[in-house]
Amino acid sequence: MQPTISASGISKSFVVKQIRTIALQDVSIDIFPRELTLIIGPSGCGKSTLLAALSGLTSPDTGSINTLATDLVGASDDERDAFRLNHCGFVFQGFNLFPALTALEQVQVPLDYLKVPQDEAVERSEQALARVGLSHRQHLHPTELSGGEKQRVAIARAIVKNPAILFADEPTSALDSVNGQSVIEILHTIAKDTNATVLCVSHDPRLIAHAERVLHMEDGRILEDTRPRHITVA
């Protein structure tokens, strides 16, 4: 199986008030489709920076990243923006929902950017909400939804354009154990049912049991690469 994402020798550091902090140190990794890959480690270990680099949200200081035959390091800002719009979905811990929009309207936003016709956009948004079990809540605004429901709306918004890659940054950190379990199960199902590559960052060890692959990070490095379910990439 060919990797969706292939990174080689990427490093990244930040300078704040003349103090340099190393976030990534010579990281090389391949990420494969139809898998939920979990990046886990303590706060500040570099896992969110790695996700940002692999998705083209930030550029590494050194190294190469090739995703779906796109050179993300050599690409321009506009090219990276177009790549994310066309191929990627994002789920964040803060939900990032618009207060004035209903759940259905929230999910439709990416399709509006892609200029999908209105009737098709509504139908696809309804289907995405059905996938996360929220058809009956599609008319509600964020203030009328629970935390778990808000995160499921965010997932529906991320998957409505059928992305090849789904990036999730701490998607369960603001949720209780029951809702967190539901969210990670949805992400795992998406990987299997749509052939998507799902890359999830978390410090929550409860998610390990749901991942095909777990990357343990510390001090900007991947220290361990394991497959808890003993699934072999062919």
LOPASE-542064 format. One line per 10 residues: number of its first residue (from 1); their letters; for each residue x, y, z of C-alpha. Coordinates in nm, 3 decimals, always signed. Layout:
NUM> A> X:Y:Z; ...;
END
This chain:
1> MQPTISASGI> +0.000:+0.000:+0.000; +0.136:+0.341:-0.096; +0.149:+0.608:+0.177; -0.079:+0.908:+0.151; +0.170:+1.124:+0.339; +0.546:+1.079:+0.326; +0.769:+1.303:+0.538; +1.147:+1.287:+0.555; +1.383:+1.462:+0.795; +1.147:+1.741:+0.899;
11> SKSFVVKQIR> +1.254:+1.977:+1.176; +1.084:+2.287:+1.313; +1.172:+2.542:+1.579; +1.017:+2.864:+1.707; +1.177:+3.175:+1.853; +0.982:+3.363:+2.122; +1.150:+3.654:+2.302; +1.489:+3.542:+2.170; +1.440:+3.192:+2.312; +1.446:+2.913:+2.055;
21> TIALQDVSID> +1.222:+2.613:+2.117; +1.271:+2.299:+1.909; +0.932:+2.150:+1.819; +1.035:+1.879:+1.570; +1.370:+1.703:+1.537; +1.445:+1.513:+1.215; +1.109:+1.336:+1.192; +1.054:+1.086:+0.908; +0.722:+0.905:+0.875; +0.480:+0.754:+0.624;
31> IFPRELTLII> +0.103:+0.766:+0.689; -0.126:+0.520:+0.510; -0.488:+0.523:+0.388; -0.775:+0.331:+0.552; -0.610:+0.370:+0.892; -0.665:+0.580:+1.199; -0.313:+0.682:+1.297; -0.283:+0.830:+1.645; -0.002:+1.065:+1.748; +0.018:+1.061:+2.125;
41> GPSGCGKSTL> +0.246:+1.222:+2.380; +0.263:+1.483:+2.658; +0.174:+1.848:+2.606; +0.451:+2.034:+2.427; +0.608:+1.723:+2.272; +0.554:+1.849:+1.915; +0.256:+1.642:+1.808; +0.035:+1.937:+1.705; +0.329:+2.094:+1.522; +0.379:+1.767:+1.335;
51> LAALSGLTSP> +0.013:+1.760:+1.235; +0.033:+2.123:+1.120; +0.341:+2.045:+0.909; +0.192:+1.731:+0.754; -0.124:+1.922:+0.660; +0.058:+2.220:+0.513; -0.059:+2.462:+0.782; +0.304:+2.536:+0.864; +0.630:+2.476:+0.681; +0.919:+2.287:+0.841;
61> DTGSINTLAT> +1.260:+2.447:+0.863; +1.417:+2.143:+0.696; +1.299:+1.823:+0.532; +1.041:+1.721:+0.272; +0.669:+1.639:+0.282; +0.493:+1.479:-0.012; +0.118:+1.428:+0.016; -0.098:+1.293:-0.268; +0.190:+1.372:-0.507; +0.203:+1.733:-0.382;
71> DLVGASDDER> +0.529:+1.880:-0.253; +0.397:+2.072:+0.047; +0.734:+2.224:+0.134; +0.798:+2.358:-0.215; +0.439:+2.470:-0.275; +0.332:+2.835:-0.250; +0.086:+2.952:+0.016; -0.192:+2.962:-0.242; -0.109:+2.609:-0.358; -0.117:+2.480:+0.000;
81> DAFRLNHCGF> -0.450:+2.655:+0.061; -0.596:+2.494:-0.252; -0.457:+2.155:-0.148; -0.625:+2.172:+0.193; -0.954:+2.292:+0.045; -0.970:+2.013:-0.211; -0.821:+1.719:-0.024; -0.829:+1.773:+0.354; -1.077:+1.790:+0.638; -0.998:+1.926:+0.984;
91> VFQGFNLFPA> -1.146:+1.863:+1.330; -1.027:+2.070:+1.626; -1.096:+2.053:+1.999; -1.264:+2.396:+1.997; -1.533:+2.292:+1.744; -1.498:+2.627:+1.556; -1.869:+2.655:+1.480; -2.042:+2.975:+1.368; -2.299:+3.090:+1.630; -2.550:+3.218:+1.372;
101> LTALEQVQVP> -2.559:+2.903:+1.158; -2.763:+2.587:+1.204; -2.589:+2.249:+1.209; -2.686:+2.195:+0.846; -2.551:+2.535:+0.744; -2.224:+2.472:+0.934; -2.165:+2.152:+0.739; -2.243:+2.319:+0.408; -1.973:+2.588:+0.445; -1.686:+2.390:+0.279;
111> LDYLKVPQDE> -1.911:+2.303:-0.017; -1.993:+2.671:-0.064; -1.619:+2.742:-0.091; -1.598:+2.466:-0.351; -1.891:+2.624:-0.539; -2.102:+2.309:-0.520; -2.459:+2.377:-0.646; -2.703:+2.457:-0.365; -2.930:+2.153:-0.400; -2.634:+1.915:-0.410;
121> AVERSEQALA> -2.466:+2.094:-0.117; -2.776:+2.058:+0.101; -2.815:+1.691:+0.012; -2.450:+1.612:+0.086; -2.465:+1.807:+0.413; -2.771:+1.611:+0.522; -2.591:+1.286:+0.438; -2.284:+1.392:+0.638; -2.496:+1.474:+0.942; -2.673:+1.140:+0.908;
131> RVGLSHRQHL> -2.334:+0.965:+0.917; -2.263:+1.115:+1.258; -2.615:+1.051:+1.386; -2.742:+1.410:+1.386; -3.015:+1.419:+1.120; -3.268:+1.505:+1.389; -3.057:+1.800:+1.512; -2.966:+1.961:+1.180; -3.193:+2.264:+1.237; -3.031:+2.360:+1.570;
141> HPTELSGGEK> -2.770:+2.627:+1.644; -2.451:+2.564:+1.849; -2.603:+2.700:+2.173; -2.873:+2.431:+2.145; -2.625:+2.145:+2.105; -2.424:+1.950:+2.363; -2.045:+1.936:+2.347; -2.053:+1.591:+2.189; -2.307:+1.705:+1.931; -2.096:+2.010:+1.844;
151> QRVAIARAIV> -1.795:+1.789:+1.781; -2.003:+1.558:+1.562; -2.118:+1.860:+1.361; -1.752:+1.955:+1.321; -1.675:+1.603:+1.198; -1.965:+1.616:+0.952; -1.831:+1.948:+0.821; -1.487:+1.793:+0.781; -1.610:+1.489:+0.587; -1.880:+1.649:+0.371;
161> KNPAILFADE> -1.639:+1.704:+0.083; -1.516:+1.343:+0.101; -1.156:+1.437:+0.187; -0.871:+1.200:+0.119; -0.714:+1.304:+0.451; -0.882:+1.390:+0.781; -0.673:+1.569:+1.043; -0.801:+1.574:+1.403; -0.624:+1.777:+1.673; -0.730:+1.675:+2.026;
171> PTSALDSVNG> -1.087:+1.596:+1.910; -1.192:+1.443:+2.244; -1.018:+1.669:+2.497; -1.326:+1.883:+2.562; -1.559:+1.583:+2.589; -1.657:+1.337:+2.859; -1.565:+0.971:+2.821; -1.893:+0.868:+2.656; -1.885:+1.142:+2.392; -1.512:+1.097:+2.344;
181> QSVIEILHTI> -1.568:+0.728:+2.274; -1.838:+0.813:+2.020; -1.617:+1.063:+1.838; -1.317:+0.832:+1.806; -1.540:+0.548:+1.685; -1.679:+0.780:+1.415; -1.327:+0.874:+1.304; -1.226:+0.508:+1.287; -1.535:+0.420:+1.083; -1.463:+0.704:+0.840;
191> AKDTNATVLC> -1.115:+0.565:+0.773; -1.254:+0.221:+0.694; -1.565:+0.320:+0.501; -1.421:+0.597:+0.282; -1.058:+0.481:+0.238; -0.952:+0.807:+0.399; -0.628:+0.865:+0.585; -0.719:+0.975:+0.939; -0.443:+1.135:+1.145; -0.538:+1.217:+1.503;
201> VSHDPRLIAH> -0.335:+1.401:+1.767; -0.416:+1.342:+2.134; -0.272:+1.304:+2.482; -0.566:+1.080:+2.579; -0.444:+0.719:+2.621; -0.804:+0.589:+2.596; -0.787:+0.642:+2.220; -0.506:+0.391:+2.169; -0.744:+0.095:+2.156; -0.924:+0.249:+1.856;
211> AERVLHMEDG> -0.616:+0.315:+1.641; -0.452:+0.085:+1.389; -0.125:+0.265:+1.448; +0.015:+0.471:+1.737; +0.309:+0.710:+1.713; +0.449:+0.800:+2.056; +0.620:+1.140:+2.057; +0.843:+1.312:+2.305; +1.077:+1.612:+2.274; +0.999:+1.658:+1.905;
221> RILEDTRPRH> +1.080:+1.301:+1.806; +0.883:+0.985:+1.733; +1.014:+0.742:+1.994; +0.787:+0.447:+1.919; +0.574:+0.332:+1.624; +0.332:+0.054:+1.719; +0.029:-0.127:+1.581; -0.188:-0.228:+1.879; -0.422:-0.431:+1.661; -0.133:-0.608:+1.490;
231> ITVA> -0.252:-0.491:+1.148; +0.010:-0.525:+0.878; +0.035:-0.279:+0.590; +0.048:-0.477:+0.265;
END
